[in-house]
Each structure stands twice: as C-alpha cells, then as structure tokens.
Amino acid sequence: MIESVADTRLFEEVARPLLAQGLSVRFQARGASMSPAIRDGEVVEVIPTDVTELQKDDIVLAKTEHGFRLHRIVLADSGEDRFITRGDCGQENDPVLTGAQILGIARSKQVWLGRNFVRAKFKGVGGWTLRSAARAQDLAGKAVRRAWSFGFLSGSRSG
C-alpha cells in the first residue's frame, strides 16, 4: 500500500507509463496483507500483463479508490471484465476490479540468500525454492540471535 495521496500520485505517474511501454517496475511493498508471500518492506517486481490472461492466484498491482494494492486474484473473469482480489491475510474480498484498474502482475521479489540479493519468481519451482531457502535462512538467523541472547552461544560453559 502506498503511504500518502502524494506518494500514490507520484507512483502512478511513474509506474503506469513504464508498464504501458512494456517495462517492469520495482518498489518496496508496504503492509502485511500479503504476508508471508510478500512481507512489509520487500522489493517486488511488477511486469505488464494482458488482463485476458490473468488467472486465479496471480498477484496483481491494481489502482483502487483507496490507492494501490498488490493482492492475489481470487476470481478472474476477463469476459465480464471482473476481477476480485484479496490479501493473503485478508478475511474478505476486495471490491470488484475492472481490467483498466490492473496495472500489472507481480513477477518476483528480491530475497537475501547468503550475502546476496536474488530474484525469486512467484511462479515455478525455482522461485518457490529460492523463497523457501530465504525464509529458512531468516528463521535460522532469528534462532541463532535468540540463542545468543540467552547465553547458549556465549562460548563459556558452566559446570
């Protein structure tokens, strides 16, 4: 979610023409509505899309009356020009979208793997593997930090 009206306007002025020219845009996602697929602060890449090819489970960037949303499609009916989205953490569907409101489809996000950022696609086994490895690495790091804070990794032994 974009944070202010001015930010929303500026984002649209930049993103819409780039996507219309067939280019991709990358931005830092805000909010927790798509967690764990997309966490607050992660950098997401959106590419142009033909709305007639959109399917259930695609993650799309759409302009709504409340600003921009990067949510998952739960119903795609291109013949009727009706698309319904919902955040992965959401209990209720978003209002119905038309194809004109959809700017693009999320292709990937950047994740840390070791000491490098890598692009993990949202579709395919390779992207799933990278996203899972990055999540496991994050959880392992948290476990080590927690163990360190409790003195389990201090290097001293009592006894």
Rosetta constraint file for C-alpha pairs under 8 A:
AtomPair CA 1 CA 29 HARMONIC 6.71 0.50
AtomPair CA 1 CA 30 HARMONIC 5.12 0.50
AtomPair CA 1 CA 31 HARMONIC 6.23 0.50
AtomPair CA 1 CA 67 HARMONIC 6.99 0.50
AtomPair CA 1 CA 68 HARMONIC 5.66 0.50
AtomPair CA 1 CA 69 HARMONIC 5.58 0.50
AtomPair CA 1 CA 70 HARMONIC 7.36 0.50
AtomPair CA 2 CA 7 HARMONIC 6.36 0.50
AtomPair CA 2 CA 8 HARMONIC 5.69 0.50
AtomPair CA 2 CA 30 HARMONIC 6.77 0.50
AtomPair CA 2 CA 67 HARMONIC 6.69 0.50
AtomPair CA 2 CA 68 HARMONIC 6.22 0.50
AtomPair CA 3 CA 7 HARMONIC 6.39 0.50
AtomPair CA 3 CA 8 HARMONIC 7.26 0.50
AtomPair CA 3 CA 30 HARMONIC 7.89 0.50
AtomPair CA 4 CA 8 HARMONIC 6.06 0.50
AtomPair CA 5 CA 9 HARMONIC 6.15 0.50
AtomPair CA 5 CA 67 HARMONIC 7.82 0.50
AtomPair CA 6 CA 10 HARMONIC 6.16 0.50
AtomPair CA 7 CA 11 HARMONIC 5.91 0.50
AtomPair CA 8 CA 12 HARMONIC 6.13 0.50
AtomPair CA 8 CA 67 HARMONIC 6.40 0.50
AtomPair CA 8 CA 68 HARMONIC 7.19 0.50
AtomPair CA 9 CA 13 HARMONIC 6.19 0.50
AtomPair CA 10 CA 14 HARMONIC 6.36 0.50
AtomPair CA 11 CA 15 HARMONIC 5.80 0.50
AtomPair CA 12 CA 16 HARMONIC 5.48 0.50
AtomPair CA 13 CA 17 HARMONIC 7.01 0.50
AtomPair CA 14 CA 18 HARMONIC 6.57 0.50
AtomPair CA 15 CA 19 HARMONIC 6.11 0.50
AtomPair CA 15 CA 25 HARMONIC 6.35 0.50
AtomPair CA 16 CA 20 HARMONIC 6.05 0.50
AtomPair CA 16 CA 103 HARMONIC 6.66 0.50
AtomPair CA 17 CA 21 HARMONIC 6.21 0.50
AtomPair CA 18 CA 22 HARMONIC 6.63 0.50
AtomPair CA 18 CA 23 HARMONIC 5.27 0.50
AtomPair CA 18 CA 24 HARMONIC 6.75 0.50
AtomPair CA 18 CA 25 HARMONIC 7.14 0.50
AtomPair CA 19 CA 23 HARMONIC 5.03 0.50
AtomPair CA 19 CA 24 HARMONIC 5.86 0.50
AtomPair CA 19 CA 25 HARMONIC 7.10 0.50
AtomPair CA 19 CA 47 HARMONIC 6.54 0.50
AtomPair CA 19 CA 48 HARMONIC 5.19 0.50
AtomPair CA 19 CA 103 HARMONIC 7.05 0.50
AtomPair CA 19 CA 104 HARMONIC 7.13 0.50
AtomPair CA 20 CA 48 HARMONIC 6.97 0.50
AtomPair CA 22 CA 47 HARMONIC 7.46 0.50
AtomPair CA 22 CA 48 HARMONIC 5.88 0.50
AtomPair CA 23 CA 47 HARMONIC 6.62 0.50
AtomPair CA 23 CA 48 HARMONIC 7.00 0.50
AtomPair CA 24 CA 45 HARMONIC 6.67 0.50
AtomPair CA 24 CA 46 HARMONIC 5.59 0.50
AtomPair CA 24 CA 47 HARMONIC 4.47 0.50
AtomPair CA 24 CA 48 HARMONIC 6.74 0.50
AtomPair CA 25 CA 45 HARMONIC 5.68 0.50
AtomPair CA 25 CA 46 HARMONIC 5.38 0.50
AtomPair CA 25 CA 47 HARMONIC 6.64 0.50
AtomPair CA 26 CA 43 HARMONIC 6.44 0.50
AtomPair CA 26 CA 44 HARMONIC 5.42 0.50
AtomPair CA 26 CA 45 HARMONIC 4.33 0.50
AtomPair CA 26 CA 46 HARMONIC 6.26 0.50
AtomPair CA 27 CA 43 HARMONIC 5.33 0.50
AtomPair CA 27 CA 44 HARMONIC 5.62 0.50
AtomPair CA 27 CA 45 HARMONIC 6.82 0.50
AtomPair CA 28 CA 40 HARMONIC 7.88 0.50
AtomPair CA 28 CA 41 HARMONIC 5.35 0.50
AtomPair CA 28 CA 42 HARMONIC 5.42 0.50
AtomPair CA 28 CA 43 HARMONIC 4.31 0.50
AtomPair CA 28 CA 44 HARMONIC 6.27 0.50
AtomPair CA 29 CA 38 HARMONIC 7.50 0.50
AtomPair CA 29 CA 39 HARMONIC 7.24 0.50
AtomPair CA 29 CA 40 HARMONIC 5.67 0.50
AtomPair CA 29 CA 41 HARMONIC 5.21 0.50
AtomPair CA 29 CA 42 HARMONIC 5.57 0.50
AtomPair CA 29 CA 43 HARMONIC 6.11 0.50
AtomPair CA 29 CA 44 HARMONIC 6.63 0.50
AtomPair CA 30 CA 39 HARMONIC 7.77 0.50
AtomPair CA 30 CA 40 HARMONIC 4.83 0.50
AtomPair CA 30 CA 41 HARMONIC 5.74 0.50
AtomPair CA 30 CA 42 HARMONIC 7.96 0.50
AtomPair CA 31 CA 39 HARMONIC 7.28 0.50
AtomPair CA 31 CA 40 HARMONIC 4.95 0.50
AtomPair CA 31 CA 41 HARMONIC 7.84 0.50
AtomPair CA 32 CA 38 HARMONIC 7.69 0.50
AtomPair CA 32 CA 39 HARMONIC 5.90 0.50
AtomPair CA 32 CA 40 HARMONIC 5.51 0.50
AtomPair CA 32 CA 89 HARMONIC 7.55 0.50
AtomPair CA 33 CA 71 HARMONIC 7.93 0.50
AtomPair CA 33 CA 87 HARMONIC 4.91 0.50
AtomPair CA 33 CA 88 HARMONIC 6.06 0.50
AtomPair CA 33 CA 89 HARMONIC 5.12 0.50
AtomPair CA 33 CA 90 HARMONIC 6.42 0.50
AtomPair CA 34 CA 38 HARMONIC 5.18 0.50
AtomPair CA 34 CA 39 HARMONIC 6.57 0.50
AtomPair CA 34 CA 70 HARMONIC 7.79 0.50
AtomPair CA 34 CA 71 HARMONIC 6.70 0.50
AtomPair CA 34 CA 87 HARMONIC 5.03 0.50
AtomPair CA 34 CA 88 HARMONIC 4.69 0.50
AtomPair CA 34 CA 89 HARMONIC 5.95 0.50
AtomPair CA 35 CA 39 HARMONIC 4.95 0.50
AtomPair CA 35 CA 40 HARMONIC 7.69 0.50
AtomPair CA 35 CA 88 HARMONIC 6.45 0.50
AtomPair CA 35 CA 89 HARMONIC 6.51 0.50
AtomPair CA 36 CA 88 HARMONIC 7.87 0.50
AtomPair CA 37 CA 88 HARMONIC 7.77 0.50
AtomPair CA 38 CA 42 HARMONIC 6.59 0.50
AtomPair CA 38 CA 44 HARMONIC 7.99 0.50
AtomPair CA 38 CA 109 HARMONIC 7.79 0.50
AtomPair CA 42 CA 109 HARMONIC 6.93 0.50
AtomPair CA 42 CA 110 HARMONIC 6.79 0.50
AtomPair CA 42 CA 111 HARMONIC 7.70 0.50
AtomPair CA 43 CA 109 HARMONIC 5.55 0.50
AtomPair CA 43 CA 110 HARMONIC 5.54 0.50
AtomPair CA 44 CA 106 HARMONIC 6.88 0.50
AtomPair CA 44 CA 107 HARMONIC 7.75 0.50
AtomPair CA 44 CA 108 HARMONIC 5.91 0.50
AtomPair CA 44 CA 109 HARMONIC 4.25 0.50
AtomPair CA 44 CA 110 HARMONIC 6.57 0.50
AtomPair CA 45 CA 106 HARMONIC 5.80 0.50
AtomPair CA 45 CA 107 HARMONIC 5.76 0.50
AtomPair CA 45 CA 108 HARMONIC 5.28 0.50
AtomPair CA 45 CA 109 HARMONIC 5.86 0.50
AtomPair CA 46 CA 60 HARMONIC 7.95 0.50
AtomPair CA 46 CA 61 HARMONIC 7.34 0.50
AtomPair CA 46 CA 104 HARMONIC 5.83 0.50
AtomPair CA 46 CA 105 HARMONIC 5.32 0.50
AtomPair CA 46 CA 106 HARMONIC 4.28 0.50
AtomPair CA 46 CA 107 HARMONIC 5.63 0.50
AtomPair CA 46 CA 108 HARMONIC 7.35 0.50
AtomPair CA 47 CA 104 HARMONIC 5.31 0.50
AtomPair CA 47 CA 105 HARMONIC 5.52 0.50
AtomPair CA 47 CA 106 HARMONIC 6.39 0.50
AtomPair CA 47 CA 107 HARMONIC 6.43 0.50
AtomPair CA 48 CA 103 HARMONIC 6.70 0.50
AtomPair CA 48 CA 104 HARMONIC 4.46 0.50
AtomPair CA 48 CA 105 HARMONIC 6.37 0.50
AtomPair CA 49 CA 53 HARMONIC 7.56 0.50
AtomPair CA 49 CA 54 HARMONIC 7.74 0.50
AtomPair CA 49 CA 103 HARMONIC 7.53 0.50
AtomPair CA 49 CA 104 HARMONIC 5.16 0.50
AtomPair CA 49 CA 105 HARMONIC 6.05 0.50
AtomPair CA 50 CA 54 HARMONIC 7.10 0.50
AtomPair CA 51 CA 78 HARMONIC 6.65 0.50
AtomPair CA 51 CA 99 HARMONIC 5.84 0.50
AtomPair CA 51 CA 102 HARMONIC 7.58 0.50
AtomPair CA 52 CA 78 HARMONIC 5.19 0.50
AtomPair CA 52 CA 79 HARMONIC 7.75 0.50
AtomPair CA 53 CA 78 HARMONIC 7.95 0.50
AtomPair CA 54 CA 58 HARMONIC 6.68 0.50
AtomPair CA 54 CA 76 HARMONIC 6.57 0.50
AtomPair CA 54 CA 78 HARMONIC 7.72 0.50
AtomPair CA 55 CA 73 HARMONIC 7.02 0.50
AtomPair CA 55 CA 75 HARMONIC 7.58 0.50
AtomPair CA 55 CA 76 HARMONIC 5.63 0.50
AtomPair CA 56 CA 72 HARMONIC 7.64 0.50
AtomPair CA 56 CA 73 HARMONIC 5.02 0.50
AtomPair CA 56 CA 74 HARMONIC 5.17 0.50
AtomPair CA 56 CA 75 HARMONIC 5.61 0.50
AtomPair CA 56 CA 76 HARMONIC 5.86 0.50
AtomPair CA 57 CA 72 HARMONIC 5.49 0.50
AtomPair CA 57 CA 73 HARMONIC 5.09 0.50
AtomPair CA 57 CA 74 HARMONIC 6.18 0.50
AtomPair CA 58 CA 72 HARMONIC 5.56 0.50
AtomPair CA 58 CA 73 HARMONIC 5.48 0.50
AtomPair CA 58 CA 105 HARMONIC 6.99 0.50
AtomPair CA 58 CA 106 HARMONIC 7.64 0.50
AtomPair CA 59 CA 70 HARMONIC 6.51 0.50
AtomPair CA 59 CA 71 HARMONIC 5.33 0.50
AtomPair CA 59 CA 72 HARMONIC 4.16 0.50
AtomPair CA 59 CA 73 HARMONIC 6.12 0.50
AtomPair CA 59 CA 105 HARMONIC 5.78 0.50
AtomPair CA 59 CA 106 HARMONIC 5.44 0.50
AtomPair CA 60 CA 69 HARMONIC 7.85 0.50
AtomPair CA 60 CA 70 HARMONIC 5.46 0.50
AtomPair CA 60 CA 71 HARMONIC 5.72 0.50
AtomPair CA 60 CA 72 HARMONIC 6.27 0.50
AtomPair CA 60 CA 73 HARMONIC 7.12 0.50
AtomPair CA 60 CA 102 HARMONIC 6.75 0.50
AtomPair CA 60 CA 103 HARMONIC 7.50 0.50
AtomPair CA 60 CA 104 HARMONIC 5.73 0.50
AtomPair CA 60 CA 105 HARMONIC 4.27 0.50
AtomPair CA 60 CA 106 HARMONIC 5.72 0.50
AtomPair CA 61 CA 68 HARMONIC 6.81 0.50
AtomPair CA 61 CA 69 HARMONIC 5.66 0.50
AtomPair CA 61 CA 70 HARMONIC 4.47 0.50
AtomPair CA 61 CA 71 HARMONIC 6.82 0.50
AtomPair CA 61 CA 102 HARMONIC 5.91 0.50
AtomPair CA 61 CA 103 HARMONIC 5.63 0.50
AtomPair CA 61 CA 104 HARMONIC 5.40 0.50
AtomPair CA 61 CA 105 HARMONIC 6.04 0.50
AtomPair CA 61 CA 106 HARMONIC 7.04 0.50
AtomPair CA 62 CA 68 HARMONIC 5.59 0.50
AtomPair CA 62 CA 69 HARMONIC 5.37 0.50
AtomPair CA 62 CA 70 HARMONIC 6.51 0.50
AtomPair CA 62 CA 97 HARMONIC 7.97 0.50
AtomPair CA 62 CA 101 HARMONIC 5.35 0.50
AtomPair CA 62 CA 102 HARMONIC 4.25 0.50
AtomPair CA 62 CA 103 HARMONIC 5.63 0.50
AtomPair CA 62 CA 104 HARMONIC 7.39 0.50
AtomPair CA 63 CA 67 HARMONIC 5.68 0.50
AtomPair CA 63 CA 68 HARMONIC 4.52 0.50
AtomPair CA 63 CA 69 HARMONIC 6.51 0.50
AtomPair CA 63 CA 101 HARMONIC 5.22 0.50
AtomPair CA 63 CA 102 HARMONIC 6.49 0.50
AtomPair CA 63 CA 103 HARMONIC 7.35 0.50
AtomPair CA 64 CA 68 HARMONIC 5.90 0.50
AtomPair CA 64 CA 69 HARMONIC 7.13 0.50
AtomPair CA 64 CA 97 HARMONIC 7.76 0.50
AtomPair CA 64 CA 101 HARMONIC 6.91 0.50
AtomPair CA 70 CA 87 HARMONIC 7.76 0.50
AtomPair CA 70 CA 106 HARMONIC 7.91 0.50
AtomPair CA 71 CA 85 HARMONIC 5.75 0.50
AtomPair CA 71 CA 86 HARMONIC 5.50 0.50
AtomPair CA 71 CA 87 HARMONIC 4.90 0.50
AtomPair CA 71 CA 88 HARMONIC 7.39 0.50
AtomPair CA 72 CA 85 HARMONIC 5.24 0.50
AtomPair CA 72 CA 86 HARMONIC 5.54 0.50
AtomPair CA 72 CA 87 HARMONIC 6.05 0.50
AtomPair CA 72 CA 88 HARMONIC 6.95 0.50
AtomPair CA 73 CA 83 HARMONIC 6.88 0.50
AtomPair CA 73 CA 84 HARMONIC 5.76 0.50
AtomPair CA 73 CA 85 HARMONIC 4.25 0.50
AtomPair CA 73 CA 86 HARMONIC 6.56 0.50
AtomPair CA 74 CA 83 HARMONIC 7.78 0.50
AtomPair CA 74 CA 84 HARMONIC 5.66 0.50
AtomPair CA 74 CA 85 HARMONIC 5.30 0.50
AtomPair CA 74 CA 86 HARMONIC 6.66 0.50
AtomPair CA 75 CA 82 HARMONIC 7.84 0.50
AtomPair CA 75 CA 83 HARMONIC 5.64 0.50
AtomPair CA 75 CA 84 HARMONIC 5.03 0.50
AtomPair CA 75 CA 85 HARMONIC 6.97 0.50
AtomPair CA 76 CA 82 HARMONIC 6.34 0.50
AtomPair CA 76 CA 83 HARMONIC 4.72 0.50
AtomPair CA 76 CA 84 HARMONIC 6.62 0.50
AtomPair CA 77 CA 81 HARMONIC 5.91 0.50
AtomPair CA 77 CA 82 HARMONIC 5.15 0.50
AtomPair CA 77 CA 83 HARMONIC 6.07 0.50
AtomPair CA 78 CA 82 HARMONIC 6.13 0.50
AtomPair CA 78 CA 83 HARMONIC 7.40 0.50
AtomPair CA 78 CA 99 HARMONIC 7.51 0.50
AtomPair CA 81 CA 97 HARMONIC 7.93 0.50
AtomPair CA 81 CA 98 HARMONIC 5.35 0.50
AtomPair CA 81 CA 99 HARMONIC 5.88 0.50
AtomPair CA 82 CA 96 HARMONIC 6.29 0.50
AtomPair CA 82 CA 97 HARMONIC 5.82 0.50
AtomPair CA 82 CA 98 HARMONIC 5.31 0.50
AtomPair CA 82 CA 99 HARMONIC 7.15 0.50
AtomPair CA 83 CA 96 HARMONIC 5.75 0.50
AtomPair CA 83 CA 97 HARMONIC 4.98 0.50
AtomPair CA 83 CA 98 HARMONIC 6.14 0.50
AtomPair CA 83 CA 99 HARMONIC 7.28 0.50
AtomPair CA 84 CA 93 HARMONIC 6.70 0.50
AtomPair CA 84 CA 94 HARMONIC 6.34 0.50
AtomPair CA 84 CA 95 HARMONIC 6.71 0.50
AtomPair CA 84 CA 96 HARMONIC 5.00 0.50
AtomPair CA 84 CA 97 HARMONIC 6.11 0.50
AtomPair CA 85 CA 93 HARMONIC 5.93 0.50
AtomPair CA 85 CA 94 HARMONIC 5.44 0.50
AtomPair CA 85 CA 95 HARMONIC 7.69 0.50
AtomPair CA 85 CA 96 HARMONIC 7.56 0.50
AtomPair CA 85 CA 97 HARMONIC 7.95 0.50
AtomPair CA 86 CA 90 HARMONIC 6.07 0.50
AtomPair CA 86 CA 91 HARMONIC 7.98 0.50
AtomPair CA 86 CA 92 HARMONIC 6.78 0.50
AtomPair CA 86 CA 93 HARMONIC 4.79 0.50
AtomPair CA 86 CA 94 HARMONIC 5.44 0.50
AtomPair CA 87 CA 93 HARMONIC 7.90 0.50
AtomPair CA 97 CA 101 HARMONIC 6.27 0.50
AtomPair CA 97 CA 102 HARMONIC 7.61 0.50
AtomPair CA 98 CA 102 HARMONIC 7.16 0.50
AtomPair CA 106 CA 122 HARMONIC 7.28 0.50
AtomPair CA 107 CA 121 HARMONIC 5.64 0.50
AtomPair CA 107 CA 122 HARMONIC 5.73 0.50
AtomPair CA 107 CA 123 HARMONIC 7.46 0.50
AtomPair CA 108 CA 119 HARMONIC 6.15 0.50
AtomPair CA 108 CA 120 HARMONIC 5.28 0.50
AtomPair CA 108 CA 121 HARMONIC 3.97 0.50
AtomPair CA 108 CA 122 HARMONIC 5.25 0.50
AtomPair CA 108 CA 127 HARMONIC 7.92 0.50
AtomPair CA 109 CA 119 HARMONIC 5.70 0.50
AtomPair CA 109 CA 120 HARMONIC 5.49 0.50
AtomPair CA 109 CA 121 HARMONIC 6.54 0.50
AtomPair CA 109 CA 122 HARMONIC 7.57 0.50
AtomPair CA 110 CA 117 HARMONIC 6.01 0.50
AtomPair CA 110 CA 118 HARMONIC 5.55 0.50
AtomPair CA 110 CA 119 HARMONIC 4.72 0.50
AtomPair CA 110 CA 120 HARMONIC 6.16 0.50
AtomPair CA 111 CA 117 HARMONIC 5.42 0.50
AtomPair CA 111 CA 118 HARMONIC 5.53 0.50
AtomPair CA 111 CA 119 HARMONIC 6.45 0.50
AtomPair CA 111 CA 120 HARMONIC 6.72 0.50
AtomPair CA 111 CA 130 HARMONIC 7.89 0.50
AtomPair CA 111 CA 131 HARMONIC 6.97 0.50
AtomPair CA 111 CA 134 HARMONIC 6.23 0.50
AtomPair CA 112 CA 116 HARMONIC 5.60 0.50
AtomPair CA 112 CA 117 HARMONIC 4.55 0.50
AtomPair CA 112 CA 118 HARMONIC 6.33 0.50
AtomPair CA 112 CA 134 HARMONIC 6.01 0.50
AtomPair CA 113 CA 117 HARMONIC 6.12 0.50
AtomPair CA 113 CA 118 HARMONIC 6.63 0.50
AtomPair CA 113 CA 130 HARMONIC 7.86 0.50
AtomPair CA 113 CA 133 HARMONIC 7.33 0.50
AtomPair CA 113 CA 134 HARMONIC 5.52 0.50
AtomPair CA 113 CA 137 HARMONIC 7.44 0.50
AtomPair CA 114 CA 137 HARMONIC 7.93 0.50
AtomPair CA 119 CA 127 HARMONIC 7.95 0.50
AtomPair CA 120 CA 126 HARMONIC 7.53 0.50
AtomPair CA 120 CA 127 HARMONIC 4.51 0.50
AtomPair CA 120 CA 128 HARMONIC 7.28 0.50
AtomPair CA 120 CA 130 HARMONIC 5.66 0.50
AtomPair CA 120 CA 131 HARMONIC 6.00 0.50
AtomPair CA 121 CA 126 HARMONIC 7.37 0.50
AtomPair CA 121 CA 127 HARMONIC 4.28 0.50
AtomPair CA 121 CA 128 HARMONIC 7.31 0.50
AtomPair CA 122 CA 127 HARMONIC 5.80 0.50
AtomPair CA 122 CA 128 HARMONIC 6.95 0.50
AtomPair CA 123 CA 127 HARMONIC 6.22 0.50
AtomPair CA 123 CA 128 HARMONIC 7.29 0.50
AtomPair CA 124 CA 128 HARMONIC 6.44 0.50
AtomPair CA 125 CA 129 HARMONIC 6.02 0.50
AtomPair CA 126 CA 130 HARMONIC 6.29 0.50
AtomPair CA 127 CA 131 HARMONIC 6.09 0.50
AtomPair CA 128 CA 132 HARMONIC 6.00 0.50
AtomPair CA 129 CA 133 HARMONIC 6.05 0.50
AtomPair CA 130 CA 134 HARMONIC 6.08 0.50
AtomPair CA 131 CA 135 HARMONIC 6.17 0.50
AtomPair CA 132 CA 136 HARMONIC 6.09 0.50
AtomPair CA 133 CA 137 HARMONIC 6.06 0.50
AtomPair CA 134 CA 138 HARMONIC 6.16 0.50
AtomPair CA 135 CA 139 HARMONIC 6.20 0.50
AtomPair CA 136 CA 140 HARMONIC 6.06 0.50
AtomPair CA 137 CA 141 HARMONIC 6.16 0.50
AtomPair CA 138 CA 142 HARMONIC 6.32 0.50
AtomPair CA 139 CA 143 HARMONIC 6.22 0.50
AtomPair CA 140 CA 144 HARMONIC 6.22 0.50
AtomPair CA 141 CA 145 HARMONIC 6.18 0.50
AtomPair CA 142 CA 146 HARMONIC 6.07 0.50
AtomPair CA 143 CA 147 HARMONIC 6.08 0.50
AtomPair CA 144 CA 148 HARMONIC 6.04 0.50
AtomPair CA 145 CA 149 HARMONIC 6.15 0.50
AtomPair CA 146 CA 150 HARMONIC 6.42 0.50
AtomPair CA 147 CA 151 HARMONIC 6.37 0.50
AtomPair CA 147 CA 152 HARMONIC 5.24 0.50
AtomPair CA 147 CA 153 HARMONIC 6.23 0.50
AtomPair CA 148 CA 152 HARMONIC 5.65 0.50
AtomPair CA 148 CA 153 HARMONIC 4.92 0.50
AtomPair CA 148 CA 154 HARMONIC 6.42 0.50
